[in-house]
Amino acid sequence: MTHPQELDTPPPFDPGAARAAREVMALTPERVAATLASYGVNVLPKHVRAWEDSSVAPTEDELVALARTLAVPVAQLMGPTAATLHALRLRAGLTRAQAGKSVGMSEATWTRMEQTNRWRADERRTEALVRVLGGLSHRQLVEVSGAADELAELLARGVSDGRWQAHLSAVTEVLGVRRRRVAQALEGFGAEFPPAGAKPDDAPAPLPDGAVDRFWHHLGDPPADPFAPGPWRRPPGRR
């Protein structure tokens, strides 16, 4: 059994969404606090106000209880979030133990992966992950495998030096997608973001806003392919 104090980082939380949901229910912070207690969460009305003014973020247990109190999905109180194992599990309404059981692993194993946001498993478990988290996109699968920064760095290098053929193999490995499809996506992406003319050894400049989104658009925003040889198939100790 894991100990929450050792694990919990504040989950994604949208204070405005929480306030709006409370107002729709015509509940005062005092009433919210009283109802939270029925779900085993003991807070004062000032804590409810602090969540809504962004002074304090609720814990995972508090967020789940708040969603129940306000009769809304947990996802509605999270706002737009990055694709992490933690955020996607919460959106799916699962505890760590439930998520681990759903993909055929222990709670401890799931927790280690969630803490590092590095999914590592075989095809069967990865297929289960895609299913229990609500049908992931391939982009989300790459991101929960901890490879988002690696992909962004490769794209930034390509934009800087224009040597897309030199980066093709590395990008293909990160995505686990057919090489020809990746080459076509890089061609379209490279046309949209012309090279800056940097030398190969120069540090790449940061990507323009929205550039990663555009790359996935050129790739076709495919659904997750758990059987692809992506970063989720790497040995646990490898980045």
C-alpha positions as CSV (number, residue, x, y, z in Angstrom):
1,M,0.0,0.0,0.0
2,T,1.4,3.4,-1.0
3,H,1.3,6.4,1.3
4,P,-0.4,9.5,-0.1
5,Q,2.0,11.9,1.5
6,E,4.9,10.2,-0.3
7,L,3.2,10.4,-3.7
8,D,0.8,13.2,-4.2
9,T,1.8,16.2,-6.2
10,P,-1.1,18.7,-6.6
11,P,-3.2,17.5,-9.5
12,P,-4.1,20.0,-12.4
13,F,-6.9,22.3,-11.1
14,D,-9.0,25.0,-12.7
15,P,-10.1,27.4,-9.9
16,G,-12.5,29.2,-12.2
17,A,-14.2,26.0,-13.2
18,A,-14.6,25.0,-9.6
19,R,-16.2,28.4,-8.7
20,A,-18.5,28.2,-11.7
21,A,-19.7,24.7,-10.8
22,R,-20.3,25.7,-7.2
23,E,-22.3,28.7,-8.3
24,V,-24.4,26.6,-10.7
25,M,-25.2,24.4,-7.7
26,A,-26.0,27.5,-5.6
27,L,-23.7,26.2,-2.8
28,T,-21.8,28.4,-0.4
29,P,-18.2,27.5,0.6
30,E,-19.7,26.5,4.0
31,R,-22.0,24.0,2.3
32,V,-19.3,22.6,0.1
33,A,-17.1,22.0,3.1
34,A,-19.9,20.3,4.9
35,T,-20.6,18.0,2.0
36,L,-16.9,17.2,1.5
37,A,-16.8,15.8,5.0
38,S,-19.4,13.2,4.0
39,Y,-16.7,12.0,1.5
40,G,-14.1,11.8,4.2
41,V,-12.4,15.1,3.3
42,N,-12.4,17.5,6.3
43,V,-11.6,21.1,5.3
44,L,-12.8,24.5,6.4
45,P,-14.8,26.9,4.2
46,K,-11.7,29.1,4.0
47,H,-9.9,26.2,2.2
48,V,-12.7,26.0,-0.4
49,R,-12.2,29.8,-1.0
50,A,-8.4,29.3,-1.2
51,W,-8.9,26.7,-3.9
52,E,-11.0,29.1,-5.9
53,D,-8.7,32.1,-5.6
54,S,-5.6,29.9,-6.5
55,S,-4.0,30.4,-3.1
56,V,-3.9,26.6,-2.5
57,A,-4.3,23.6,-4.8
58,P,-6.5,20.7,-3.7
59,T,-4.9,17.3,-3.2
60,E,-6.0,14.4,-5.4
61,D,-8.5,13.1,-2.7
62,E,-9.8,16.7,-2.2
63,L,-10.3,17.1,-6.0
64,V,-12.2,13.9,-6.4
65,A,-14.4,14.7,-3.4
66,L,-15.0,18.2,-4.7
67,A,-16.1,16.9,-8.1
68,R,-18.6,14.6,-6.3
69,T,-19.8,17.4,-4.2
70,L,-20.3,19.7,-7.2
71,A,-21.8,16.8,-9.3
72,V,-19.3,17.3,-12.2
73,P,-16.7,15.0,-13.8
74,V,-13.2,15.4,-12.3
75,A,-11.9,16.4,-15.7
76,Q,-14.2,19.5,-15.6
77,L,-12.3,20.8,-12.6
78,M,-8.9,20.1,-14.1
79,G,-9.0,22.4,-17.1
80,P,-6.6,21.9,-20.1
81,T,-3.8,19.6,-19.0
82,A,-0.6,18.0,-20.4
83,A,-0.8,14.3,-21.2
84,T,0.8,12.8,-18.1
85,L,-0.1,9.4,-16.5
86,H,-1.2,11.3,-13.4
87,A,-3.6,13.7,-15.2
88,L,-5.0,11.1,-17.6
89,R,-5.6,8.6,-14.7
90,L,-7.5,11.3,-12.8
91,R,-9.5,12.2,-15.9
92,A,-10.4,8.5,-16.2
93,G,-11.6,8.5,-12.6
94,L,-9.2,5.8,-11.5
95,T,-7.1,5.4,-8.3
96,R,-3.5,4.2,-8.7
97,A,-4.6,0.8,-7.5
98,Q,-7.4,0.6,-10.0
99,A,-5.2,1.8,-12.8
100,G,-2.5,-0.7,-12.0
101,K,-5.0,-3.6,-11.8
102,S,-6.6,-2.5,-15.1
103,V,-3.3,-2.9,-17.0
104,G,-2.0,-6.0,-15.1
105,M,0.6,-4.5,-12.8
106,S,0.9,-3.7,-9.1
107,E,0.0,-0.4,-7.6
108,A,3.7,0.1,-6.7
109,T,4.8,-0.4,-10.3
110,W,2.1,1.9,-11.6
111,T,3.1,4.5,-9.1
112,R,6.8,4.5,-10.0
113,M,5.9,5.1,-13.7
114,E,3.4,7.8,-12.8
115,Q,5.9,9.7,-10.6
116,T,8.4,9.8,-13.5
117,N,5.8,9.9,-16.3
118,R,7.6,7.2,-18.1
119,W,5.3,4.4,-19.2
120,R,7.3,1.2,-19.9
121,A,5.4,-2.0,-20.7
122,D,4.8,-4.6,-23.4
123,E,2.1,-4.5,-26.1
124,R,-0.6,-6.2,-24.0
125,R,-0.3,-3.8,-21.1
126,T,0.1,-0.8,-23.4
127,E,-3.0,-1.8,-25.2
128,A,-4.8,-2.0,-21.9
129,L,-3.5,1.5,-20.9
130,V,-4.8,3.0,-24.1
131,R,-8.2,1.5,-23.4
132,V,-8.6,2.3,-19.7
133,L,-7.4,5.9,-20.1
134,G,-10.2,6.5,-22.6
135,G,-8.6,5.9,-25.9
136,L,-5.3,7.7,-26.2
137,S,-3.9,9.5,-29.3
138,H,-0.4,8.4,-30.4
139,R,0.8,11.8,-29.3
140,Q,-0.5,11.1,-25.8
141,L,1.1,7.7,-25.7
142,V,4.5,9.3,-26.7
143,E,4.0,11.9,-24.0
144,V,3.1,9.5,-21.2
145,S,6.3,7.6,-22.1
146,G,8.3,10.7,-21.3
147,A,9.5,11.3,-24.8
148,A,7.8,14.7,-25.5
149,D,10.9,16.7,-24.7
150,E,13.1,14.4,-26.8
151,L,10.8,14.9,-29.8
152,A,10.7,18.6,-29.3
153,E,14.5,18.8,-29.2
154,L,14.8,16.8,-32.4
155,L,12.3,19.1,-34.2
156,A,14.1,22.1,-32.9
157,R,17.4,20.8,-34.3
158,G,15.8,20.2,-37.6
159,V,14.3,23.7,-37.8
160,S,17.7,25.1,-36.8
161,D,19.9,23.2,-39.3
162,G,17.4,22.0,-41.9
163,R,19.0,18.5,-42.0
164,W,15.8,16.5,-41.7
165,Q,17.3,13.4,-43.2
166,A,19.9,13.4,-40.4
167,H,17.2,13.5,-37.8
168,L,14.8,11.1,-39.5
169,S,16.0,7.9,-37.7
170,A,15.9,9.5,-34.3
171,V,12.4,10.9,-34.8
172,T,11.2,7.6,-36.1
173,E,12.5,5.8,-33.0
174,V,10.8,8.3,-30.7
175,L,7.5,7.8,-32.5
176,G,7.6,4.1,-33.3
177,V,5.8,5.0,-36.6
178,R,6.7,3.8,-40.1
179,R,9.8,5.7,-41.4
180,R,8.1,6.7,-44.6
181,R,5.2,8.3,-42.8
182,V,7.6,10.2,-40.5
183,A,9.6,11.4,-43.5
184,Q,6.4,12.8,-45.1
185,A,5.5,14.5,-41.9
186,L,8.9,16.1,-41.5
187,E,8.8,17.2,-45.1
188,G,5.6,19.1,-44.6
189,F,6.8,20.4,-41.2
190,G,10.1,21.6,-42.7
191,A,8.2,23.4,-45.4
192,E,6.1,25.2,-42.8
193,F,9.1,26.0,-40.7
194,P,12.1,26.8,-43.0
195,P,15.6,26.2,-41.6
196,A,17.3,28.9,-39.7
197,G,20.6,28.1,-41.3
198,A,22.4,27.1,-38.1
199,K,25.5,24.9,-38.1
200,P,25.0,21.3,-36.9
201,D,27.0,21.9,-33.7
202,D,25.0,25.1,-32.8
203,A,22.5,24.8,-30.0
204,P,19.0,24.8,-31.5
205,A,16.7,27.8,-30.9
206,P,13.4,27.1,-29.1
207,L,10.6,26.0,-31.3
208,P,8.0,28.6,-32.3
209,D,4.7,28.4,-30.3
210,G,2.5,25.7,-31.7
211,A,5.2,24.0,-33.7
212,V,4.9,20.6,-32.0
213,D,1.1,20.8,-32.6
214,R,1.8,21.4,-36.3
215,F,4.2,18.5,-36.5
216,W,1.5,16.1,-35.2
217,H,-1.0,17.6,-37.7
218,H,1.4,16.8,-40.5
219,L,1.7,13.2,-39.1
220,G,-2.1,13.0,-39.2
221,D,-2.8,13.0,-35.4
222,P,-3.1,9.2,-35.4
223,P,-4.7,7.2,-32.6
224,A,-2.3,5.4,-30.3
225,D,-0.7,2.2,-31.7
226,P,0.4,0.2,-28.6
227,F,2.0,-2.4,-30.9
228,A,4.4,0.2,-32.4
229,P,8.1,0.0,-31.3
230,G,8.0,3.4,-29.5
231,P,9.7,4.6,-26.3
232,W,7.3,2.7,-24.1
233,R,9.2,-0.5,-25.2
234,R,12.5,0.8,-24.0
235,P,14.2,-0.8,-21.0
236,P,13.1,0.8,-17.7
237,G,16.5,2.4,-17.1
238,R,16.7,4.0,-20.4
239,R,15.5,7.6,-21.0
